Amino acid sequence: PCRVLLRAAALVTTSGGDDRVGDEGEATTSRTDADLRRQRHRERYVTVEGDICRDTEISSKDKLKHSLECGKRVGVVTEVLEQGYRRVAYLELVERLTEDLSNLKDNCPVTTPTQYRLIRSLSKTVRTVERMVPPPPSPSPYRLSQHHHVTTPPDSSNTITPASVSQLIDEARSLCTASHHDYWLQTSINRLSRVTCATERTATDMTRLADALRRAEEVPGCDEEIISRARTLHARLSSETMLKEARTTLPTVKLPPPPEAEMTAKELKEYWAGEEDCGWIEQTEGFPLPPEETGEYVWMPSRALTKLRNAMETVDDAIQRAQENGANEELVNDCKEVMDTKRREKDLLEVKDEEDRVLAIADATKMAKKLKKKKKGKKGK
């Protein structure tokens, strides 16, 4: 271009102002300027397009938005711009995901309906992010920058990569799951927190509390304080329920008649004629002879006494557990009074059982002696 300009100037000087030559020089200058402008625009285009394509893959939202604005001014093809704008929308959604995650963290543990809305919002954002994951950029025949070396260094600050987004989604899911279980466990606690003593009406809520507690214990990240409160409450209510059930197993037993009744032997025999009223000697091999291994008869207490002993043992264990778990004091004291009455009944039956044992063994011993004499008589003959 410079040689052309110098030649045109020389012709003008030597010819004395030939109009034709002057016009040709001006046209050549105009074409040269246009070529320079096109060259600069092309270079600018390639640079901006390269920035957009690079920023679409690695840069932050603000950097990419700036590159897109420059791209619009220099006329970057629509395909490249659309890919960039999709990336911007995705990055904005990731920012929203980060904000929702931060809001939920700040409100943990979740115990109220208002806080629970944050779980729903975060879960919805997670699903939207998963649906909007953009495909990796593919080469385009319209991209001039792919045939040129772009020297602009990449901006790696605040970079959002697929790996970082995946990690963010996993964290959000885990927090939503843990917060969900925290909320429903606390809700179950609230339904039973004012119950002073477990009843049949509280059975359904107790079952829900047990299920919510089990799930919360299985999920990592659930609030330990809520779990601890749930355990304490469930232990108390369960011990009250068990104590009530154990109390119902205490049998009503027949007691020895008072001395003033002055019953005859026949009347006493009829009085204790029930199958559960009297004990017996176990019928071992060779009876009425005692077992050869021990030489002692095996005494079986009456069924009534055995049932009373077992039931009282169950109630004693239930009372101890109820006291350890802070059960209703009135219920515990009432069961203790019942147990005092049952202990007196048991003592009376223990005395009777011992008397029956002594008489039964005496009768068996007499029968054994008669059997031995009979065997000796047969041998003498």
Protein Blocks (a to p, Z undefined) as FASTA:
>chain_A
ZZmmmmmmmmmmmnoopaklmmmmmmmmmmmmmmmmmmmmmmmmmmmmmmmmmmmmmmcf
klmmmmmmmmmmnopafklmmmmmmmmmmmmmmmmmmmmmmmmmmmpccfbfklmmmmmm
mmmmmmmmmmmoccdddddfklmklmpccfbdcdfehiacfklmmmmmmmmmmmmmmmmm
mmmmmmmmmmmmmpmbdcfklmmmmmmmmmmmmmmmmpghiafklmmmmmmmmmmmmmmm
mmmmmmmmpccddddddfklopafklmmmmmmpfklpccddddehiabdcfklopacddd
dfklmmmmmmmmmmmmmmmmmmmnopafklmmmmmmmmmmmmmmmmmmmmmmmmmmmmmm
mmmmmmmmmmmmmmmmmmmZZ
